[in-house]
Amino acid sequence: MSAPPVPRSPRILRRAVLGAACALAGGWAGAARPAVLLRFSHVVAPDTPKGQMALRFQSLVHARAGGRIRVEVHPASQLWGDDDEMEALRLGAVEMLAPSLSKFGMAGVPEFEVFDLPYLFADLAQVRRVTQGEVGRGLLQRLGRQQMLGLGFLDNGFKQMSAARPLRTPTDYRGLRVRVQASRVLGEQVRALGAQPVVLPFGETQRALASGVVDAAENPLSNFLTQGLAALQPHLTLTQHGYLGYAVVSHPRFWASLPSADRELLSEALAEALAHGNRLAAELDAQALATLRRTPGLQVHGLTPAERSALRRHLQTVYDGFQRSLGSALLKDVQQALDQR
Ligand code: LMR
């Protein structure tokens, strides 16, 4: 196996050295050193679809590789956060990530922002028709342009809006500073509602809401719950306005350095872990909703069909912007996949 490249960025270098020291202290010091170390870094809590998928992947690999491959799962931005995880992957300071689809646009693959278009999908079955079909395969391939190897898709769920007031109609959003992920489409969506988008890494969102740097946020329920946002945002409005999912990526150089039997083992374990995570996504979403409805101090608001349609109509301008910058071919392909039965 070739030696990992030396990280160039001072911050990444510092943290890579720290990470290696921690691995030695808490990991395989004294034990036989594994032939392959695969660090899987992500930004959310373990008790989410992504957190559970990563842990399932780890346990499947450990059960099948007999100690030769060690998977370390680093949740909650403990190893890398949104700002540096993709650079860390390119520099060999982490081997696997699962960023949300929204985050690949700024990483040089803007086509992924199609998933951010408001009210594009009616349900997870529709999402799967896109991610598990030709469009999804094409998108994963495009990651190669940015030295990423796309290995598969994972759902979280649909996003809901939260703030210090209910957000039922477009006018309710006026003047709010809304935390968004680094996606042009999400920025446009918030501006279309008369609010100000503030791009922040996931790991800084809770603090930004607590200190009043931002007033509102959009999250799937498992993230809203596990980040403790109910204590900061007393009104949760079930807007269901957008989808949040992930692509699992590795680095082509790391992947190519593995013996083919290990690649096969990892691919199979990942496919099973993704299937597990995808099954769990809807379940964790429903559990989170039940918990949040019982949470003292939090009010959960549903939208009437008329309110949802009004919001949807208002957000149509976001589609025009997307088509102006990326053309209409991708959206047509997506639409075709959605219409398939
Ligand atoms: C976010 O930044 O809100 C999400 O992408 C976090 C995640 O990974 O679910």
Boltz pocket constraint, residues with backbone or C-beta under 6 A from the ligand:
constraints:
  - pocket:
      binder: B
      contacts: [[A, 43], [A, 44], [A, 98], [A, 99], [A, 100], [A, 156], [A, 181], [A, 200], [A, 201], [A, 202], [A, 218], [A, 223]]
      max_distance: 6.0
